[in-house]
Amino acid sequence: MNRVALLSALVVAAALAGCGKPIPVDATANETANTPLVMPPSIAASKTYRCKDNSLAYVDYLSDGKTVTVRDTPEATPTALTMMEPGKPFTAEGYALTGTPTGASVALTRPGKGSQSCHV
């Protein structure tokens, strides 16, 4: 019984030992807490196209309607292409894509491959 009382007293003393210390305040905590969280767009449609040179293009159309990603293989790192103005092609350095997720074909320009027609 004495051991339990002594152990309890030590636990309470240890817990109270930190009570007198000031808690550091992060100056940007309020600013960070009020910043809205913006999630990246989800994939609205994924299509695999066979191009004129017999290569494949894996295209993901994102839900924001302004971004697509293009890959040459399913395992490759995707390249993001964005549409600067409505009705214009999706572009990135060396890339251009004209088409929609509901269409059966796109015009795709890739580095080293030039512009070509690709079909579902």
FIVEXPA-749966 format. One record per residue: residue number from 1; residue in three letters; y, z, x of N, C-alpha, C, CB in turn. Coordinates in Angstrom, 2 decimals. Glycine has a CB too. Layout:
N
+-----+------+---------+---------+---------+---------+---------+---------+---------+---------+---------+---------+---------+---------+
! pos ! code !     n.v !     n.w !     n.u !    ca.v !    ca.w !    ca.u !     c.v !     c.w !     c.u !    cb.v !    cb.w !    cb.u !
+-----+------+---------+---------+---------+---------+---------+---------+---------+---------+---------+---------+---------+---------+
! NUM !  ala !       Y !       Z !       X !       Y !       Z !       X !       Y !       Z !       X !       Y !       Z !       X !
...
+-----+------+---------+---------+---------+---------+---------+---------+---------+---------+---------+---------+---------+---------+
***
This chain:
120
+-----+------+---------+---------+---------+---------+---------+---------+---------+---------+---------+---------+---------+---------+
! pos ! code !     n.v !     n.w !     n.u !    ca.v !    ca.w !    ca.u !     c.v !     c.w !     c.u !    cb.v !    cb.w !    cb.u !
+-----+------+---------+---------+---------+---------+---------+---------+---------+---------+---------+---------+---------+---------+
!   1 !  met !   -1.19 !    0.00 !    0.82 !    0.00 !    0.00 !    0.00 !    1.26 !    0.00 !    0.86 !    0.00 !    1.20 !   -0.93 !
!   2 !  asn !    1.24 !    0.76 !    1.96 !    2.39 !    0.80 !    2.84 !    2.67 !   -0.56 !    3.48 !    2.19 !    1.84 !    3.92 !
!   3 !  arg !    1.60 !   -1.28 !    3.80 !    1.75 !   -2.62 !    4.41 !    2.42 !   -3.58 !    3.45 !    0.38 !   -3.18 !    4.84 !
!   4 !  val !    2.06 !   -3.53 !    2.17 !    2.65 !   -4.41 !    1.17 !    4.13 !   -4.10 !    1.03 !    1.93 !   -4.26 !   -0.18 !
!   5 !  ala !    4.50 !   -2.83 !    0.98 !    5.90 !   -2.44 !    0.84 !    6.69 !   -2.86 !    2.07 !    6.01 !   -0.92 !    0.63 !
!   6 !  leu !    6.10 !   -2.65 !    3.26 !    6.78 !   -3.03 !    4.49 !    6.96 !   -4.55 !    4.57 !    5.99 !   -2.53 !    5.71 !
!   7 !  leu !    5.92 !   -5.30 !    4.21 !    6.00 !   -6.76 !    4.22 !    7.03 !   -7.26 !    3.22 !    4.63 !   -7.37 !    3.92 !
!   8 !  ser !    7.08 !   -6.65 !    2.06 !    8.07 !   -7.04 !    1.05 !    9.48 !   -6.76 !    1.54 !    7.82 !   -6.29 !   -0.27 !
!   9 !  ala !    9.67 !   -5.63 !    2.20 !   10.99 !   -5.28 !    2.72 !   11.42 !   -6.27 !    3.80 !   10.98 !   -3.85 !    3.29 !
!  10 !  leu !   10.49 !   -6.69 !    4.64 !   10.81 !   -7.68 !    5.69 !   11.18 !   -9.03 !    5.09 !    9.63 !   -7.84 !    6.64 !
!  11 !  val !   10.48 !   -9.47 !    4.05 !   10.77 !  -10.74 !    3.40 !   12.16 !  -10.70 !    2.77 !    9.71 !  -11.07 !    2.33 !
!  12 !  val !   12.49 !   -9.61 !    2.08 !   13.81 !   -9.46 !    1.45 !   14.89 !   -9.42 !    2.52 !   13.87 !   -8.19 !    0.58 !
!  13 !  ala !   14.66 !   -8.71 !    3.62 !   15.65 !   -8.62 !    4.69 !   15.89 !   -9.99 !    5.33 !   15.20 !   -7.61 !    5.76 !
!  14 !  ala !   14.82 !  -10.75 !    5.51 !   14.96 !  -12.09 !    6.10 !   15.72 !  -13.01 !    5.16 !   13.57 !  -12.69 !    6.41 !
!  15 !  ala !   15.48 !  -12.88 !    3.88 !   16.17 !  -13.73 !    2.90 !   17.65 !  -13.39 !    2.84 !   15.53 !  -13.58 !    1.51 !
!  16 !  leu !   17.97 !  -12.14 !    2.95 !   19.37 !  -11.72 !    2.87 !   20.12 !  -11.95 !    4.18 !   19.45 !  -10.26 !    2.50 !
!  17 !  ala !   19.42 !  -12.15 !    5.27 !   20.07 !  -12.33 !    6.57 !   20.93 !  -13.59 !    6.59 !   19.02 !  -12.41 !    7.67 !
!  18 !  gly !   20.57 !  -14.60 !    5.85 !   21.34 !  -15.84 !    5.84 !   22.46 !  -15.87 !    4.82 !   20.44 !  -16.98 !    5.58 !
!  19 !  cys !   22.63 !  -14.82 !    4.03 !   23.63 !  -14.83 !    2.96 !   25.06 !  -14.82 !    3.45 !   23.41 !  -13.66 !    2.06 !
!  20 !  gly !   25.32 !  -14.24 !    4.59 !   26.71 !  -14.12 !    5.05 !   27.22 !  -15.35 !    5.77 !   26.83 !  -12.93 !    5.95 !
!  21 !  lys !   26.36 !  -16.33 !    6.05 !   26.77 !  -17.50 !    6.81 !   27.35 !  -18.56 !    5.88 !   25.58 !  -18.08 !    7.60 !
!  22 !  pro !   28.48 !  -19.19 !    6.30 !   29.06 !  -20.24 !    5.45 !   28.18 !  -21.50 !    5.45 !   30.49 !  -20.58 !    5.92 !
!  23 !  ile !   28.14 !  -22.17 !    4.34 !   27.38 !  -23.41 !    4.22 !   28.30 !  -24.56 !    4.61 !   26.82 !  -23.60 !    2.77 !
!  24 !  pro !   27.87 !  -25.40 !    5.57 !   28.73 !  -26.52 !    5.97 !   28.91 !  -27.49 !    4.80 !   28.14 !  -27.26 !    7.20 !
!  25 !  val !   30.13 !  -28.00 !    4.64 !   30.45 !  -28.91 !    3.56 !   30.68 !  -30.30 !    4.13 !   31.70 !  -28.44 !    2.77 !
!  26 !  asp !   30.00 !  -31.28 !    3.56 !   30.18 !  -32.67 !    3.97 !   31.42 !  -33.21 !    3.28 !   28.92 !  -33.53 !    3.63 !
!  27 !  ala !   32.39 !  -33.66 !    4.06 !   33.66 !  -34.14 !    3.50 !   33.47 !  -35.39 !    2.64 !   34.64 !  -34.43 !    4.61 !
!  28 !  thr !   32.43 !  -36.17 !    2.91 !   32.22 !  -37.40 !    2.15 !   31.21 !  -37.24 !    1.03 !   31.77 !  -38.51 !    3.08 !
!  29 !  ala !   30.72 !  -36.03 !    0.81 !   29.68 !  -35.82 !   -0.20 !   30.16 !  -36.20 !   -1.60 !   29.23 !  -34.35 !   -0.20 !
!  30 !  asn !   31.38 !  -35.84 !   -1.96 !   31.90 !  -36.17 !   -3.29 !   32.07 !  -37.67 !   -3.44 !   33.24 !  -35.45 !   -3.53 !
!  31 !  glu !   32.55 !  -38.31 !   -2.39 !   32.73 !  -39.77 !   -2.39 !   31.39 !  -40.48 !   -2.55 !   33.44 !  -40.23 !   -1.10 !
!  32 !  thr !   30.39 !  -40.03 !   -1.82 !   29.05 !  -40.62 !   -1.88 !   28.42 !  -40.40 !   -3.25 !   28.16 !  -40.03 !   -0.79 !
!  33 !  ala !   28.61 !  -39.23 !   -3.83 !   28.02 !  -38.92 !   -5.12 !   28.60 !  -39.78 !   -6.24 !   28.22 !  -37.45 !   -5.45 !
!  34 !  asn !   29.84 !  -40.23 !   -6.09 !   30.49 !  -41.02 !   -7.13 !   30.33 !  -42.53 !   -6.93 !   31.96 !  -40.68 !   -7.18 !
!  35 !  thr !   29.66 !  -42.95 !   -5.86 !   29.43 !  -44.37 !   -5.60 !   28.23 !  -44.83 !   -6.41 !   29.22 !  -44.64 !   -4.08 !
!  36 !  pro !   28.41 !  -45.86 !   -7.25 !   27.27 !  -46.31 !   -8.06 !   26.21 !  -46.98 !   -7.20 !   27.74 !  -47.28 !   -9.16 !
!  37 !  leu !   24.97 !  -46.79 !   -7.57 !   23.85 !  -47.39 !   -6.87 !   23.63 !  -48.79 !   -7.43 !   22.56 !  -46.52 !   -7.02 !
!  38 !  val !   23.65 !  -49.79 !   -6.55 !   23.46 !  -51.17 !   -6.97 !   22.10 !  -51.63 !   -6.47 !   24.59 !  -52.10 !   -6.44 !
!  39 !  met !   21.24 !  -51.98 !   -7.41 !   19.90 !  -52.44 !   -7.06 !   19.94 !  -53.93 !   -6.73 !   18.90 !  -52.15 !   -8.20 !
!  40 !  pro !   19.09 !  -54.40 !   -5.82 !   19.04 !  -55.83 !   -5.55 !   18.44 !  -56.56 !   -6.75 !   18.22 !  -56.12 !   -4.28 !
!  41 !  pro !   18.75 !  -57.86 !   -6.89 !   18.20 !  -58.60 !   -8.02 !   16.69 !  -58.74 !   -7.91 !   18.85 !  -59.98 !   -8.12 !
!  42 !  ser !   16.03 !  -58.79 !   -9.06 !   14.57 !  -58.96 !   -9.08 !   14.23 !  -60.45 !   -9.06 !   13.96 !  -58.27 !  -10.33 !
!  43 !  ile !   12.96 !  -60.74 !   -8.87 !   12.50 !  -62.14 !   -8.88 !   12.31 !  -62.57 !  -10.33 !   11.16 !  -62.31 !   -8.06 !
!  44 !  ala !   13.05 !  -63.60 !  -10.75 !   12.96 !  -64.11 !  -12.12 !   11.84 !  -65.14 !  -12.24 !   14.30 !  -64.72 !  -12.55 !
!  45 !  ala !   11.63 !  -65.94 !  -11.19 !   10.59 !  -66.97 !  -11.21 !   10.18 !  -67.29 !   -9.78 !   11.09 !  -68.25 !  -11.95 !
!  46 !  ser !    8.91 !  -67.57 !   -9.59 !    8.39 !  -68.00 !   -8.29 !    7.69 !  -69.33 !   -8.48 !    7.41 !  -66.93 !   -7.68 !
!  47 !  lys !    8.01 !  -70.29 !   -7.62 !    7.39 !  -71.61 !   -7.71 !    6.96 !  -72.07 !   -6.33 !    8.36 !  -72.63 !   -8.35 !
!  48 !  thr !    5.88 !  -72.83 !   -6.30 !    5.42 !  -73.49 !   -5.09 !    5.59 !  -74.98 !   -5.29 !    3.93 !  -73.12 !   -4.76 !
!  49 !  tyr !    6.31 !  -75.61 !   -4.37 !    6.59 !  -77.04 !   -4.47 !    5.89 !  -77.79 !   -3.34 !    8.11 !  -77.31 !   -4.42 !
!  50 !  arg !    5.39 !  -78.99 !   -3.65 !    4.84 !  -79.91 !   -2.66 !    5.93 !  -80.93 !   -2.38 !    3.50 !  -80.60 !   -3.16 !
!  51 !  cys !    6.33 !  -81.03 !   -1.12 !    7.42 !  -81.93 !   -0.75 !    6.90 !  -83.30 !   -0.33 !    8.25 !  -81.32 !    0.38 !
!  52 !  lys !    7.84 !  -84.23 !   -0.20 !    7.50 !  -85.62 !    0.10 !    6.72 !  -85.76 !    1.42 !    8.77 !  -86.46 !    0.16 !
!  53 !  asp !    7.02 !  -84.89 !    2.41 !    6.31 !  -84.96 !    3.69 !    4.98 !  -84.20 !    3.66 !    7.19 !  -84.40 !    4.81 !
!  54 !  asn !    4.53 !  -83.82 !    2.45 !    3.27 !  -83.11 !    2.20 !    3.30 !  -81.64 !    2.64 !    2.15 !  -83.82 !    2.92 !
!  55 !  ser !    4.47 !  -81.10 !    2.92 !    4.59 !  -79.68 !    3.24 !    4.80 !  -78.90 !    1.95 !    5.75 !  -79.42 !    4.24 !
!  56 !  leu !    4.62 !  -77.59 !    2.03 !    4.83 !  -76.72 !    0.87 !    6.13 !  -75.94 !    1.05 !    3.64 !  -75.76 !    0.68 !
!  57 !  ala !    6.76 !  -75.62 !   -0.07 !    7.94 !  -74.76 !   -0.08 !    7.71 !  -73.71 !   -1.16 !    9.27 !  -75.58 !   -0.35 !
!  58 !  tyr !    7.82 !  -72.46 !   -0.77 !    7.67 !  -71.34 !   -1.70 !    9.07 !  -70.84 !   -2.05 !    6.78 !  -70.19 !   -1.09 !
!  59 !  val !    9.45 !  -70.97 !   -3.32 !   10.81 !  -70.65 !   -3.76 !   10.76 !  -69.54 !   -4.79 !   11.52 !  -71.91 !   -4.34 !
!  60 !  asp !   11.55 !  -68.49 !   -4.56 !   11.72 !  -67.40 !   -5.52 !   13.14 !  -67.47 !   -6.06 !   11.43 !  -66.01 !   -4.87 !
!  61 !  tyr !   13.27 !  -67.60 !   -7.38 !   14.57 !  -67.59 !   -8.04 !   14.86 !  -66.15 !   -8.45 !   14.60 !  -68.56 !   -9.28 !
!  62 !  leu !   15.99 !  -65.60 !   -8.00 !   16.32 !  -64.22 !   -8.30 !   17.12 !  -64.11 !   -9.59 !   17.11 !  -63.62 !   -7.15 !
!  63 !  ser !   17.05 !  -62.92 !  -10.19 !   17.61 !  -62.70 !  -11.53 !   19.13 !  -62.77 !  -11.58 !   17.17 !  -61.38 !  -12.04 !
!  64 !  asp !   19.82 !  -62.71 !  -10.44 !   21.28 !  -62.82 !  -10.48 !   21.75 !  -64.24 !  -10.74 !   21.86 !  -62.31 !   -9.18 !
!  65 !  gly !   20.84 !  -65.23 !  -10.67 !   21.20 !  -66.62 !  -10.92 !   22.00 !  -67.26 !   -9.80 !   21.96 !  -66.73 !  -12.18 !
!  66 !  lys !   22.28 !  -66.51 !   -8.74 !   23.09 !  -67.00 !   -7.63 !   22.31 !  -67.06 !   -6.32 !   24.30 !  -66.13 !   -7.45 !
!  67 !  thr !   21.06 !  -66.60 !   -6.33 !   20.30 !  -66.49 !   -5.09 !   18.88 !  -67.01 !   -5.28 !   20.27 !  -65.04 !   -4.61 !
!  68 !  val !   18.39 !  -67.73 !   -4.27 !   16.98 !  -68.10 !   -4.18 !   16.52 !  -67.76 !   -2.77 !   16.75 !  -69.64 !   -4.51 !
!  69 !  thr !   15.21 !  -67.55 !   -2.61 !   14.65 !  -67.39 !   -1.28 !   13.64 !  -68.50 !   -1.06 !   14.01 !  -65.98 !   -1.10 !
!  70 !  val !   13.58 !  -69.00 !    0.15 !   12.70 !  -70.12 !    0.51 !   11.84 !  -69.70 !    1.70 !   13.51 !  -71.41 !    0.83 !
!  71 !  arg !   10.53 !  -70.02 !    1.63 !    9.59 !  -69.77 !    2.71 !    8.74 !  -71.01 !    2.91 !    8.71 !  -68.52 !    2.42 !
!  72 !  asp !    8.29 !  -71.24 !    4.14 !    7.38 !  -72.35 !    4.43 !    5.92 !  -71.95 !    4.23 !    7.59 !  -72.85 !    5.84 !
!  73 !  thr !    5.63 !  -70.65 !    4.40 !    4.28 !  -70.12 !    4.18 !    4.42 !  -68.84 !    3.36 !    3.54 !  -69.85 !    5.54 !
!  74 !  pro !    3.36 !  -68.43 !    2.67 !    3.47 !  -67.21 !    1.86 !    3.78 !  -65.96 !    2.69 !    2.18 !  -66.99 !    1.11 !
!  75 !  glu !    3.38 !  -65.95 !    3.97 !    3.59 !  -64.79 !    4.83 !    4.91 !  -64.81 !    5.57 !    2.47 !  -64.69 !    5.81 !
!  76 !  ala !    5.62 !  -65.93 !    5.56 !    6.85 !  -66.06 !    6.33 !    7.98 !  -65.20 !    5.76 !    7.29 !  -67.53 !    6.36 !
!  77 !  thr !    8.92 !  -64.86 !    6.60 !   10.10 !  -64.13 !    6.16 !   10.96 !  -65.07 !    5.33 !   10.91 !  -63.55 !    7.36 !
!  78 !  pro !   11.35 !  -64.67 !    4.12 !   12.14 !  -65.56 !    3.28 !   13.57 !  -65.73 !    3.79 !   12.16 !  -65.05 !    1.86 !
!  79 !  thr !   14.10 !  -66.93 !    3.57 !   15.49 !  -67.23 !    3.87 !   16.25 !  -67.24 !    2.55 !   15.64 !  -68.59 !    4.63 !
!  80 !  ala !   17.31 !  -66.44 !    2.46 !   18.10 !  -66.35 !    1.23 !   19.16 !  -67.44 !    1.20 !   18.77 !  -64.96 !    1.11 !
!  81 !  leu !   19.20 !  -68.17 !    0.11 !   20.20 !  -69.20 !   -0.13 !   21.04 !  -68.75 !   -1.32 !   19.55 !  -70.60 !   -0.40 !
!  82 !  thr !   22.34 !  -68.92 !   -1.24 !   23.22 !  -68.49 !   -2.33 !   24.01 !  -69.66 !   -2.88 !   24.18 !  -67.39 !   -1.86 !
!  83 !  met !   24.37 !  -69.54 !   -4.15 !   25.19 !  -70.55 !   -4.82 !   26.62 !  -70.03 !   -4.83 !   24.66 !  -70.83 !   -6.29 !
!  84 !  met !   27.52 !  -70.75 !   -4.17 !   28.91 !  -70.31 !   -4.08 !   29.68 !  -70.56 !   -5.38 !   29.60 !  -71.02 !   -2.94 !
!  85 !  glu !   29.41 !  -71.67 !   -6.04 !   30.07 !  -72.02 !   -7.30 !   29.01 !  -72.51 !   -8.28 !   31.18 !  -73.10 !   -7.09 !
!  86 !  pro !   29.16 !  -72.19 !   -9.57 !   28.19 !  -72.69 !  -10.56 !   28.08 !  -74.21 !  -10.51 !   28.59 !  -72.23 !  -11.97 !
!  87 !  gly !   26.87 !  -74.71 !  -10.58 !   26.62 !  -76.15 !  -10.55 !   26.47 !  -76.73 !   -9.15 !   27.73 !  -76.85 !  -11.24 !
!  88 !  lys !   26.78 !  -75.95 !   -8.13 !   26.63 !  -76.40 !   -6.74 !   25.25 !  -76.02 !   -6.23 !   27.75 !  -75.79 !   -5.84 !
!  89 !  pro !   24.79 !  -76.62 !   -5.12 !   23.48 !  -76.26 !   -4.58 !   23.48 !  -74.85 !   -3.98 !   23.05 !  -77.28 !   -3.52 !
!  90 !  phe !   22.28 !  -74.28 !   -3.88 !   22.09 !  -73.04 !   -3.15 !   22.10 !  -73.41 !   -1.67 !   20.74 !  -72.30 !   -3.56 !
!  91 !  thr !   22.82 !  -72.66 !   -0.84 !   22.94 !  -73.03 !    0.57 !   22.82 !  -71.82 !    1.49 !   24.27 !  -73.73 !    0.81 !
!  92 !  ala !   22.40 !  -72.11 !    2.69 !   22.40 !  -71.18 !    3.83 !   22.47 !  -72.09 !    5.05 !   21.10 !  -70.21 !    3.85 !
!  93 !  glu !   22.61 !  -71.52 !    6.22 !   22.75 !  -72.33 !    7.42 !   21.53 !  -73.23 !    7.62 !   22.95 !  -71.44 !    8.65 !
!  94 !  gly !   21.72 !  -74.53 !    7.50 !   20.64 !  -75.50 !    7.68 !   19.82 !  -75.76 !    6.43 !   19.75 !  -75.04 !    8.75 !
!  95 !  tyr !   20.07 !  -75.03 !    5.36 !   19.30 !  -75.15 !    4.12 !   20.20 !  -75.55 !    2.95 !   18.58 !  -73.82 !    3.80 !
!  96 !  ala !   19.62 !  -76.27 !    1.99 !   20.27 !  -76.55 !    0.71 !   19.16 !  -76.79 !   -0.31 !   21.24 !  -77.79 !    0.81 !
!  97 !  leu !   19.36 !  -76.28 !   -1.52 !   18.39 !  -76.48 !   -2.58 !   19.14 !  -76.76 !   -3.87 !   17.46 !  -75.24 !   -2.72 !
!  98 !  thr !   18.76 !  -77.85 !   -4.52 !   19.31 !  -78.20 !   -5.83 !   18.15 !  -78.22 !   -6.81 !   20.07 !  -79.59 !   -5.79 !
!  99 !  gly !   18.26 !  -77.40 !   -7.86 !   17.22 !  -77.34 !   -8.87 !   17.31 !  -76.05 !   -9.65 !   15.85 !  -77.47 !   -8.23 !
! 100 !  thr !   16.46 !  -75.94 !  -10.66 !   16.43 !  -74.74 !  -11.51 !   15.00 !  -74.22 !  -11.61 !   16.99 !  -75.06 !  -12.93 !
! 101 !  pro !   14.83 !  -72.97 !  -12.03 !   13.47 !  -72.44 !  -12.15 !   12.67 !  -73.09 !  -13.27 !   13.53 !  -70.95 !  -12.38 !
! 102 !  thr !   13.33 !  -73.74 !  -14.21 !   12.61 !  -74.39 !  -15.31 !   12.29 !  -75.85 !  -15.02 !   13.42 !  -74.29 !  -16.59 !
! 103 !  gly !   12.89 !  -76.41 !  -13.98 !   12.65 !  -77.81 !  -13.64 !   11.36 !  -78.00 !  -12.89 !   13.80 !  -78.34 !  -12.82 !
! 104 !  ala !   10.85 !  -79.24 !  -12.91 !    9.59 !  -79.56 !  -12.23 !    9.80 !  -80.04 !  -10.80 !    8.84 !  -80.62 !  -13.01 !
! 105 !  ser !   11.07 !  -80.26 !  -10.40 !   11.33 !  -80.72 !   -9.03 !   12.65 !  -80.17 !   -8.52 !   11.33 !  -82.25 !   -8.97 !
! 106 !  val !   12.78 !  -80.16 !   -7.20 !   14.01 !  -79.74 !   -6.53 !   14.28 !  -80.70 !   -5.39 !   13.91 !  -78.27 !   -6.02 !
! 107 !  ala !   15.53 !  -80.73 !   -4.96 !   15.90 !  -81.42 !   -3.73 !   16.11 !  -80.32 !   -2.69 !   17.21 !  -82.33 !   -3.91 !
! 108 !  leu !   15.36 !  -80.39 !   -1.60 !   15.37 !  -79.33 !   -0.60 !   15.69 !  -79.89 !    0.78 !   14.04 !  -78.60 !   -0.57 !
! 109 !  thr !   16.64 !  -79.26 !    1.45 !   16.96 !  -79.59 !    2.84 !   16.61 !  -78.37 !    3.68 !   18.49 !  -79.98 !    3.01 !
! 110 !  arg !   15.79 !  -78.59 !    4.71 !   15.41 !  -77.53 !    5.64 !   15.69 !  -77.99 !    7.06 !   13.91 !  -77.15 !    5.47 !
! 111 !  pro !   15.93 !  -77.05 !    7.97 !   16.16 !  -77.42 !    9.36 !   14.98 !  -78.19 !    9.93 !   16.43 !  -76.17 !   10.21 !
! 112 !  gly !   15.26 !  -79.30 !   10.55 !   14.23 !  -80.12 !   11.18 !   13.45 !  -81.00 !   10.22 !   13.29 !  -79.25 !   11.90 !
! 113 !  lys !   13.69 !  -80.90 !    8.91 !   12.94 !  -81.70 !    7.94 !   13.84 !  -82.60 !    7.11 !   12.15 !  -80.79 !    7.03 !
! 114 !  gly !   15.13 !  -82.40 !    7.17 !   16.05 !  -83.23 !    6.39 !   15.93 !  -82.95 !    4.90 !   15.79 !  -84.69 !    6.67 !
! 115 !  ser !   16.55 !  -83.80 !    4.11 !   16.54 !  -83.65 !    2.65 !   15.36 !  -84.42 !    2.08 !   17.87 !  -84.15 !    2.03 !
! 116 !  gln !   14.67 !  -83.78 !    1.13 !   13.53 !  -84.44 !    0.49 !   13.31 !  -83.88 !   -0.90 !   12.27 !  -84.28 !    1.34 !
! 117 !  ser !   12.60 !  -84.65 !   -1.69 !   12.26 !  -84.25 !   -3.04 !   10.96 !  -83.47 !   -3.01 !   12.15 !  -85.48 !   -3.97 !
! 118 !  cys !   10.91 !  -82.38 !   -3.79 !    9.72 !  -81.55 !   -3.86 !    9.37 !  -81.31 !   -5.34 !    9.93 !  -80.18 !   -3.11 !
! 119 !  his !    8.08 !  -81.36 !   -5.65 !    7.61 !  -81.24 !   -7.04 !    6.62 !  -80.09 !   -7.18 !    6.97 !  -82.55 !   -7.51 !
! 120 !  val !    6.56 !  -79.53 !   -8.40 !    5.61 !  -78.45 !   -8.70 !    4.21 !  -78.99 !   -8.62 !    5.87 !  -77.84 !  -10.09 !
+-----+------+---------+---------+---------+---------+---------+---------+---------+---------+---------+---------+---------+---------+
***
